[in-house]
Amino acid sequence: MTDYPVDMSVKPEVEAFFDEATNTISYIVKDPTSDACAIIDSVMDIDYAAGRITYDHADAMIARITEMGAKLEWIIETHVHADHLSAAPYIQQKLGGKIGVGEKIMVVQETFGKVFNEGTEFQRDGSQFDALFKDGDTYQIGNMQGFAMYTPGHTPACMVHVIGNAAFAGDTLFMPDGGSARCDFPGGSASELYDSIMKVLSLPDETRLFMCHDYGPNGRAIEWETTVAEQKANNIHVGGDKTREDFIKFRTERDAQLAMPKLIIPSLQVNMRAGEVPTDSDGNPMLKVPVNGL
C-alpha cells in the first residue's frame, strides 16, 4: 500500500444528491470538526430539446448547505464530464468557494476547442478555473485535508479526490456490479484506466469509495457507496483474478458498441469552460452542434 498525505482516520460527512435525468451523483463533503464543506461534481439541469437551462439540482445542494450553516470552500470537478453539465459557476455565485479541476484540463480544452471550432478568445490554459490540481496536490476543507490523485483513462484529465477516509472516484470506477467507464473518448485509454484503477485500489481496504454515476444494473436500486475491499473482490471488470490484458480486451470491445452520451455536445462545451455556457458574437448563450465531429 502506498502512503498518502491525508489523515485517513478523518471521517468526512458525505451527503449524496442523485440526478435522475443523468444518473449523476453529486456530493456535499463536510469537515466533521468545522463548518467547512466542498461540493463534488455538481449538475446544471438542461432540457436539450428546448434549449432551456435550470438549476433545481444545484438549488437543492445550495439549500442544504445553507440549512447546515456550512461554508463552501471548494467546488471540485473530477473531470470534464461528457454526460451532464456542471453548475459550478452558479453555485459559486451563490455561496463562494474555489472551482478546481485537474491540470490536464488544458489537453481537453485543446482537443475540443478544435472540435467546436472555438476562436482565439477561448482560452486553453485552464484559466476558467480557480485551481488546477497536479497529481499529489493537497488542499484544505476546514481542518480536513484533500488529496488529488491523477487517474487518466476515461479522459486525460480525470482525478480521484481522497478526503479523509473517503475517495470520490469520478468515472474511474462504477459500483462493483457496474464495473468501469468507457475509454473511447479522445485521449482515453483502456490500459491507462486499468493502471489508474489499480492506483485507486492501492488505498486502504476500508476506504469508502463514492461513485459519480450509477445505472442500477439488473434493476437494482441506485447505489453510490462501496469500499476498496469490495471493489477488489467483486468488481466485474477488474476484481478477483482478472488481468490487465482481460480488462483491455473487454473494455476495447465493449466501447466499440456504445452510443455517444445524449448530452455530450452541450456538456463538453460548458464543462471545458468550468460550467459557463458559451456565447455568440452578441453575447447571447449559444451552443454549437459539430456535424460528424465526434
Contacts in CASP RR format, 6 or more apart in sequence:
PFRMAT RR
TARGET T0000
AUTHOR 0000-0000-0000
METHOD contacts of the structure
MODEL  1
MTDYPVDMSVKPEVEAFFDEATNTISYIVKDPTSDACAIIDSVMDIDYAA
GRITYDHADAMIARITEMGAKLEWIIETHVHADHLSAAPYIQQKLGGKIG
VGEKIMVVQETFGKVFNEGTEFQRDGSQFDALFKDGDTYQIGNMQGFAMY
TPGHTPACMVHVIGNAAFAGDTLFMPDGGSARCDFPGGSASELYDSIMKV
LSLPDETRLFMCHDYGPNGRAIEWETTVAEQKANNIHVGGDKTREDFIKF
RTERDAQLAMPKLIIPSLQVNMRAGEVPTDSDGNPMLKVPVNGL
1 202 0 8 1.000
1 203 0 8 1.000
1 204 0 8 1.000
2 202 0 8 1.000
4 147 0 8 1.000
4 162 0 8 1.000
4 203 0 8 1.000
5 136 0 8 1.000
5 138 0 8 1.000
5 145 0 8 1.000
5 147 0 8 1.000
6 138 0 8 1.000
6 145 0 8 1.000
6 146 0 8 1.000
6 147 0 8 1.000
6 162 0 8 1.000
6 163 0 8 1.000
6 164 0 8 1.000
7 145 0 8 1.000
7 164 0 8 1.000
8 164 0 8 1.000
8 165 0 8 1.000
8 204 0 8 1.000
8 207 0 8 1.000
9 164 0 8 1.000
9 165 0 8 1.000
10 32 0 8 1.000
10 144 0 8 1.000
10 145 0 8 1.000
10 163 0 8 1.000
10 164 0 8 1.000
10 165 0 8 1.000
11 32 0 8 1.000
11 164 0 8 1.000
11 165 0 8 1.000
11 166 0 8 1.000
12 29 0 8 1.000
12 30 0 8 1.000
12 31 0 8 1.000
12 32 0 8 1.000
12 141 0 8 1.000
12 144 0 8 1.000
12 163 0 8 1.000
12 164 0 8 1.000
12 165 0 8 1.000
12 166 0 8 1.000
13 29 0 8 1.000
13 30 0 8 1.000
13 31 0 8 1.000
13 32 0 8 1.000
14 27 0 8 1.000
14 28 0 8 1.000
14 29 0 8 1.000
14 30 0 8 1.000
14 166 0 8 1.000
14 208 0 8 1.000
14 210 0 8 1.000
14 225 0 8 1.000
15 27 0 8 1.000
15 28 0 8 1.000
15 30 0 8 1.000
15 64 0 8 1.000
16 25 0 8 1.000
16 26 0 8 1.000
16 27 0 8 1.000
16 210 0 8 1.000
16 224 0 8 1.000
16 225 0 8 1.000
17 25 0 8 1.000
17 26 0 8 1.000
17 27 0 8 1.000
17 28 0 8 1.000
17 43 0 8 1.000
17 57 0 8 1.000
17 60 0 8 1.000
17 61 0 8 1.000
17 64 0 8 1.000
18 24 0 8 1.000
18 25 0 8 1.000
18 222 0 8 1.000
18 224 0 8 1.000
19 25 0 8 1.000
19 26 0 8 1.000
19 43 0 8 1.000
19 45 0 8 1.000
19 57 0 8 1.000
19 84 0 8 1.000
21 45 0 8 1.000
22 43 0 8 1.000
22 83 0 8 1.000
22 84 0 8 1.000
22 213 0 8 1.000
22 263 0 8 1.000
23 83 0 8 1.000
23 213 0 8 1.000
23 214 0 8 1.000
23 215 0 8 1.000
23 222 0 8 1.000
24 41 0 8 1.000
24 43 0 8 1.000
24 81 0 8 1.000
24 83 0 8 1.000
24 84 0 8 1.000
24 212 0 8 1.000
24 213 0 8 1.000
25 41 0 8 1.000
25 210 0 8 1.000
25 211 0 8 1.000
25 212 0 8 1.000
25 213 0 8 1.000
25 214 0 8 1.000
25 224 0 8 1.000
26 39 0 8 1.000
26 40 0 8 1.000
26 41 0 8 1.000
26 42 0 8 1.000
26 43 0 8 1.000
26 57 0 8 1.000
26 61 0 8 1.000
27 39 0 8 1.000
27 40 0 8 1.000
27 41 0 8 1.000
27 168 0 8 1.000
27 210 0 8 1.000
28 37 0 8 1.000
28 38 0 8 1.000
28 39 0 8 1.000
28 61 0 8 1.000
28 64 0 8 1.000
28 65 0 8 1.000
28 70 0 8 1.000
29 37 0 8 1.000
29 38 0 8 1.000
29 39 0 8 1.000
29 40 0 8 1.000
29 141 0 8 1.000
29 163 0 8 1.000
29 166 0 8 1.000
29 168 0 8 1.000
30 36 0 8 1.000
30 37 0 8 1.000
30 68 0 8 1.000
30 70 0 8 1.000
30 141 0 8 1.000
31 37 0 8 1.000
31 141 0 8 1.000
31 142 0 8 1.000
31 143 0 8 1.000
31 144 0 8 1.000
32 144 0 8 1.000
33 142 0 8 1.000
33 143 0 8 1.000
33 144 0 8 1.000
34 142 0 8 1.000
34 143 0 8 1.000
34 144 0 8 1.000
35 68 0 8 1.000
35 69 0 8 1.000
35 70 0 8 1.000
35 71 0 8 1.000
36 70 0 8 1.000
36 71 0 8 1.000
36 73 0 8 1.000
36 140 0 8 1.000
36 141 0 8 1.000
36 142 0 8 1.000
36 143 0 8 1.000
36 144 0 8 1.000
37 65 0 8 1.000
37 68 0 8 1.000
37 70 0 8 1.000
37 71 0 8 1.000
37 72 0 8 1.000
37 73 0 8 1.000
37 141 0 8 1.000
38 72 0 8 1.000
38 73 0 8 1.000
38 74 0 8 1.000
38 75 0 8 1.000
38 76 0 8 1.000
38 141 0 8 1.000
38 163 0 8 1.000
39 61 0 8 1.000
39 65 0 8 1.000
39 72 0 8 1.000
39 74 0 8 1.000
39 75 0 8 1.000
39 76 0 8 1.000
39 91 0 8 1.000
40 76 0 8 1.000
40 78 0 8 1.000
40 161 0 8 1.000
40 168 0 8 1.000
40 210 0 8 1.000
41 76 0 8 1.000
41 77 0 8 1.000
41 78 0 8 1.000
41 81 0 8 1.000
41 86 0 8 1.000
41 168 0 8 1.000
41 170 0 8 1.000
41 212 0 8 1.000
42 57 0 8 1.000
42 58 0 8 1.000
42 61 0 8 1.000
42 75 0 8 1.000
42 86 0 8 1.000
42 87 0 8 1.000
42 88 0 8 1.000
42 91 0 8 1.000
43 57 0 8 1.000
43 58 0 8 1.000
43 84 0 8 1.000
43 85 0 8 1.000
43 86 0 8 1.000
43 87 0 8 1.000
44 53 0 8 1.000
44 54 0 8 1.000
44 55 0 8 1.000
44 57 0 8 1.000
44 58 0 8 1.000
44 84 0 8 1.000
44 85 0 8 1.000
44 86 0 8 1.000
44 87 0 8 1.000
44 90 0 8 1.000
44 270 0 8 1.000
44 275 0 8 1.000
45 53 0 8 1.000
45 54 0 8 1.000
45 55 0 8 1.000
45 56 0 8 1.000
45 57 0 8 1.000
45 58 0 8 1.000
45 85 0 8 1.000
46 52 0 8 1.000
46 53 0 8 1.000
46 54 0 8 1.000
46 85 0 8 1.000
46 263 0 8 1.000
46 266 0 8 1.000
47 53 0 8 1.000
47 54 0 8 1.000
48 262 0 8 1.000
48 263 0 8 1.000
48 266 0 8 1.000
51 287 0 8 1.000
53 85 0 8 1.000
53 277 0 8 1.000
53 285 0 8 1.000
55 87 0 8 1.000
55 90 0 8 1.000
57 87 0 8 1.000
58 87 0 8 1.000
58 90 0 8 1.000
58 91 0 8 1.000
61 91 0 8 1.000
62 91 0 8 1.000
62 94 0 8 1.000
62 95 0 8 1.000
65 72 0 8 1.000
65 95 0 8 1.000
66 95 0 8 1.000
72 91 0 8 1.000
72 95 0 8 1.000
72 96 0 8 1.000
72 97 0 8 1.000
73 97 0 8 1.000
73 98 0 8 1.000
73 140 0 8 1.000
73 141 0 8 1.000
73 142 0 8 1.000
74 97 0 8 1.000
74 98 0 8 1.000
74 100 0 8 1.000
74 139 0 8 1.000
74 141 0 8 1.000
75 88 0 8 1.000
75 91 0 8 1.000
75 92 0 8 1.000
75 97 0 8 1.000
75 98 0 8 1.000
75 99 0 8 1.000
75 100 0 8 1.000
76 99 0 8 1.000
76 100 0 8 1.000
76 101 0 8 1.000
76 161 0 8 1.000
76 168 0 8 1.000
77 86 0 8 1.000
77 88 0 8 1.000
77 99 0 8 1.000
77 100 0 8 1.000
77 101 0 8 1.000
77 102 0 8 1.000
77 129 0 8 1.000
77 271 0 8 1.000
77 274 0 8 1.000
78 158 0 8 1.000
78 159 0 8 1.000
78 160 0 8 1.000
78 161 0 8 1.000
78 168 0 8 1.000
78 169 0 8 1.000
78 170 0 8 1.000
78 171 0 8 1.000
78 212 0 8 1.000
79 101 0 8 1.000
79 102 0 8 1.000
79 154 0 8 1.000
79 155 0 8 1.000
79 157 0 8 1.000
79 158 0 8 1.000
79 159 0 8 1.000
79 170 0 8 1.000
79 171 0 8 1.000
80 101 0 8 1.000
80 105 0 8 1.000
80 108 0 8 1.000
80 155 0 8 1.000
80 157 0 8 1.000
80 268 0 8 1.000
80 271 0 8 1.000
80 272 0 8 1.000
81 171 0 8 1.000
81 212 0 8 1.000
81 267 0 8 1.000
81 271 0 8 1.000
82 155 0 8 1.000
82 185 0 8 1.000
82 261 0 8 1.000
82 263 0 8 1.000
82 264 0 8 1.000
82 267 0 8 1.000
82 268 0 8 1.000
82 271 0 8 1.000
83 213 0 8 1.000
83 261 0 8 1.000
83 262 0 8 1.000
83 263 0 8 1.000
83 264 0 8 1.000
83 267 0 8 1.000
84 263 0 8 1.000
84 267 0 8 1.000
85 263 0 8 1.000
85 266 0 8 1.000
85 267 0 8 1.000
85 270 0 8 1.000
85 271 0 8 1.000
85 275 0 8 1.000
86 270 0 8 1.000
86 271 0 8 1.000
86 274 0 8 1.000
86 275 0 8 1.000
87 275 0 8 1.000
88 99 0 8 1.000
88 274 0 8 1.000
88 275 0 8 1.000
89 99 0 8 1.000
89 274 0 8 1.000
89 275 0 8 1.000
89 276 0 8 1.000
92 99 0 8 1.000
97 130 0 8 1.000
98 130 0 8 1.000
98 131 0 8 1.000
99 129 0 8 1.000
99 130 0 8 1.000
99 131 0 8 1.000
99 274 0 8 1.000
100 129 0 8 1.000
100 130 0 8 1.000
100 131 0 8 1.000
100 132 0 8 1.000
100 133 0 8 1.000
101 126 0 8 1.000
101 129 0 8 1.000
101 131 0 8 1.000
101 132 0 8 1.000
101 133 0 8 1.000
101 157 0 8 1.000
101 159 0 8 1.000
101 274 0 8 1.000
102 132 0 8 1.000
102 133 0 8 1.000
102 134 0 8 1.000
102 148 0 8 1.000
102 150 0 8 1.000
102 157 0 8 1.000
102 159 0 8 1.000
103 132 0 8 1.000
103 133 0 8 1.000
103 134 0 8 1.000
103 157 0 8 1.000
104 150 0 8 1.000
104 152 0 8 1.000
104 156 0 8 1.000
104 157 0 8 1.000
105 126 0 8 1.000
105 129 0 8 1.000
105 132 0 8 1.000
105 157 0 8 1.000
105 272 0 8 1.000
106 124 0 8 1.000
106 125 0 8 1.000
106 126 0 8 1.000
107 156 0 8 1.000
107 157 0 8 1.000
107 187 0 8 1.000
108 155 0 8 1.000
108 156 0 8 1.000
108 157 0 8 1.000
108 272 0 8 1.000
109 122 0 8 1.000
109 123 0 8 1.000
109 124 0 8 1.000
109 125 0 8 1.000
109 126 0 8 1.000
109 272 0 8 1.000
110 124 0 8 1.000
111 186 0 8 1.000
111 187 0 8 1.000
112 118 0 8 1.000
112 186 0 8 1.000
112 268 0 8 1.000
112 269 0 8 1.000
112 272 0 8 1.000
113 119 0 8 1.000
113 122 0 8 1.000
113 124 0 8 1.000
113 272 0 8 1.000
115 186 0 8 1.000
115 268 0 8 1.000
115 290 0 8 1.000
115 293 0 8 1.000
115 294 0 8 1.000
116 268 0 8 1.000
116 269 0 8 1.000
116 288 0 8 1.000
116 290 0 8 1.000
117 288 0 8 1.000
117 290 0 8 1.000
118 278 0 8 1.000
122 273 0 8 1.000
122 278 0 8 1.000
126 132 0 8 1.000
126 274 0 8 1.000
128 272 0 8 1.000
128 273 0 8 1.000
128 274 0 8 1.000
128 275 0 8 1.000
128 276 0 8 1.000
129 274 0 8 1.000
131 139 0 8 1.000
133 139 0 8 1.000
133 148 0 8 1.000
133 159 0 8 1.000
134 148 0 8 1.000
134 150 0 8 1.000
135 148 0 8 1.000
135 149 0 8 1.000
135 150 0 8 1.000
135 159 0 8 1.000
136 147 0 8 1.000
136 148 0 8 1.000
136 149 0 8 1.000
136 150 0 8 1.000
137 147 0 8 1.000
137 148 0 8 1.000
138 145 0 8 1.000
138 146 0 8 1.000
138 147 0 8 1.000
138 148 0 8 1.000
139 145 0 8 1.000
139 146 0 8 1.000
139 148 0 8 1.000
140 146 0 8 1.000
141 163 0 8 1.000
144 163 0 8 1.000
144 164 0 8 1.000
145 163 0 8 1.000
145 164 0 8 1.000
146 161 0 8 1.000
146 162 0 8 1.000
146 163 0 8 1.000
146 164 0 8 1.000
147 161 0 8 1.000
147 162 0 8 1.000
147 163 0 8 1.000
148 159 0 8 1.000
148 160 0 8 1.000
148 161 0 8 1.000
149 159 0 8 1.000
149 160 0 8 1.000
149 161 0 8 1.000
149 162 0 8 1.000
149 167 0 8 1.000
149 199 0 8 1.000
149 200 0 8 1.000
150 158 0 8 1.000
150 159 0 8 1.000
150 196 0 8 1.000
151 158 0 8 1.000
151 159 0 8 1.000
151 160 0 8 1.000
151 172 0 8 1.000
151 193 0 8 1.000
151 196 0 8 1.000
151 197 0 8 1.000
151 199 0 8 1.000
151 200 0 8 1.000
152 158 0 8 1.000
152 188 0 8 1.000
152 189 0 8 1.000
152 192 0 8 1.000
152 193 0 8 1.000
152 196 0 8 1.000
153 172 0 8 1.000
153 183 0 8 1.000
153 187 0 8 1.000
153 188 0 8 1.000
153 189 0 8 1.000
153 190 0 8 1.000
153 192 0 8 1.000
153 193 0 8 1.000
153 196 0 8 1.000
154 171 0 8 1.000
154 172 0 8 1.000
154 181 0 8 1.000
154 182 0 8 1.000
154 183 0 8 1.000
154 185 0 8 1.000
154 188 0 8 1.000
154 193 0 8 1.000
155 171 0 8 1.000
155 185 0 8 1.000
155 187 0 8 1.000
155 188 0 8 1.000
156 187 0 8 1.000
156 188 0 8 1.000
158 170 0 8 1.000
158 171 0 8 1.000
158 172 0 8 1.000
158 196 0 8 1.000
160 167 0 8 1.000
160 168 0 8 1.000
160 169 0 8 1.000
160 170 0 8 1.000
160 172 0 8 1.000
160 196 0 8 1.000
160 200 0 8 1.000
161 167 0 8 1.000
161 168 0 8 1.000
162 168 0 8 1.000
162 203 0 8 1.000
162 207 0 8 1.000
165 204 0 8 1.000
165 206 0 8 1.000
165 207 0 8 1.000
165 208 0 8 1.000
166 207 0 8 1.000
166 208 0 8 1.000
166 209 0 8 1.000
166 210 0 8 1.000
167 200 0 8 1.000
167 203 0 8 1.000
167 207 0 8 1.000
167 208 0 8 1.000
167 209 0 8 1.000
167 210 0 8 1.000
167 228 0 8 1.000
168 210 0 8 1.000
168 212 0 8 1.000
169 200 0 8 1.000
169 209 0 8 1.000
169 210 0 8 1.000
169 211 0 8 1.000
169 212 0 8 1.000
170 211 0 8 1.000
170 212 0 8 1.000
170 213 0 8 1.000
171 181 0 8 1.000
171 212 0 8 1.000
171 213 0 8 1.000
172 180 0 8 1.000
172 181 0 8 1.000
172 193 0 8 1.000
172 196 0 8 1.000
172 197 0 8 1.000
172 200 0 8 1.000
173 179 0 8 1.000
173 180 0 8 1.000
173 181 0 8 1.000
173 197 0 8 1.000
173 200 0 8 1.000
173 209 0 8 1.000
173 211 0 8 1.000
173 231 0 8 1.000
173 235 0 8 1.000
174 180 0 8 1.000
174 181 0 8 1.000
174 211 0 8 1.000
174 213 0 8 1.000
174 214 0 8 1.000
174 215 0 8 1.000
175 211 0 8 1.000
175 214 0 8 1.000
175 216 0 8 1.000
175 217 0 8 1.000
175 223 0 8 1.000
175 224 0 8 1.000
175 226 0 8 1.000
176 226 0 8 1.000
176 230 0 8 1.000
176 231 0 8 1.000
176 233 0 8 1.000
176 234 0 8 1.000
176 235 0 8 1.000
176 236 0 8 1.000
176 239 0 8 1.000
177 217 0 8 1.000
177 218 0 8 1.000
177 220 0 8 1.000
177 234 0 8 1.000
177 236 0 8 1.000
178 214 0 8 1.000
178 215 0 8 1.000
178 217 0 8 1.000
178 235 0 8 1.000
178 236 0 8 1.000
178 237 0 8 1.000
179 235 0 8 1.000
179 236 0 8 1.000
179 237 0 8 1.000
179 238 0 8 1.000
180 193 0 8 1.000
180 197 0 8 1.000
180 235 0 8 1.000
180 237 0 8 1.000
180 238 0 8 1.000
180 247 0 8 1.000
180 251 0 8 1.000
181 193 0 8 1.000
181 213 0 8 1.000
182 251 0 8 1.000
182 254 0 8 1.000
182 255 0 8 1.000
182 258 0 8 1.000
183 189 0 8 1.000
183 190 0 8 1.000
183 192 0 8 1.000
183 193 0 8 1.000
183 251 0 8 1.000
183 252 0 8 1.000
183 255 0 8 1.000
184 255 0 8 1.000
184 256 0 8 1.000
184 258 0 8 1.000
190 247 0 8 1.000
190 248 0 8 1.000
190 251 0 8 1.000
190 252 0 8 1.000
190 255 0 8 1.000
191 244 0 8 1.000
191 248 0 8 1.000
193 247 0 8 1.000
193 251 0 8 1.000
194 238 0 8 1.000
194 244 0 8 1.000
194 247 0 8 1.000
194 248 0 8 1.000
194 251 0 8 1.000
195 244 0 8 1.000
197 238 0 8 1.000
198 238 0 8 1.000
200 209 0 8 1.000
200 228 0 8 1.000
201 228 0 8 1.000
201 231 0 8 1.000
201 232 0 8 1.000
201 238 0 8 1.000
203 228 0 8 1.000
204 228 0 8 1.000
205 227 0 8 1.000
205 228 0 8 1.000
205 229 0 8 1.000
205 232 0 8 1.000
206 227 0 8 1.000
206 228 0 8 1.000
206 229 0 8 1.000
207 227 0 8 1.000
207 228 0 8 1.000
208 225 0 8 1.000
208 226 0 8 1.000
208 227 0 8 1.000
209 225 0 8 1.000
209 226 0 8 1.000
209 227 0 8 1.000
209 228 0 8 1.000
209 231 0 8 1.000
210 224 0 8 1.000
210 225 0 8 1.000
211 223 0 8 1.000
211 224 0 8 1.000
211 225 0 8 1.000
211 226 0 8 1.000
214 222 0 8 1.000
214 223 0 8 1.000
214 224 0 8 1.000
216 222 0 8 1.000
216 223 0 8 1.000
231 238 0 8 1.000
231 239 0 8 1.000
232 239 0 8 1.000
232 240 0 8 1.000
233 239 0 8 1.000
233 240 0 8 1.000
234 240 0 8 1.000
237 247 0 8 1.000
237 250 0 8 1.000
237 251 0 8 1.000
238 247 0 8 1.000
260 294 0 8 1.000
261 267 0 8 1.000
264 294 0 8 1.000
265 287 0 8 1.000
265 288 0 8 1.000
265 289 0 8 1.000
265 290 0 8 1.000
265 294 0 8 1.000
266 287 0 8 1.000
269 277 0 8 1.000
269 278 0 8 1.000
269 287 0 8 1.000
269 288 0 8 1.000
270 276 0 8 1.000
270 277 0 8 1.000
270 278 0 8 1.000
270 287 0 8 1.000
277 285 0 8 1.000
277 286 0 8 1.000
277 287 0 8 1.000
278 285 0 8 1.000
278 286 0 8 1.000
278 287 0 8 1.000
278 288 0 8 1.000
279 285 0 8 1.000
279 286 0 8 1.000
280 286 0 8 1.000
END
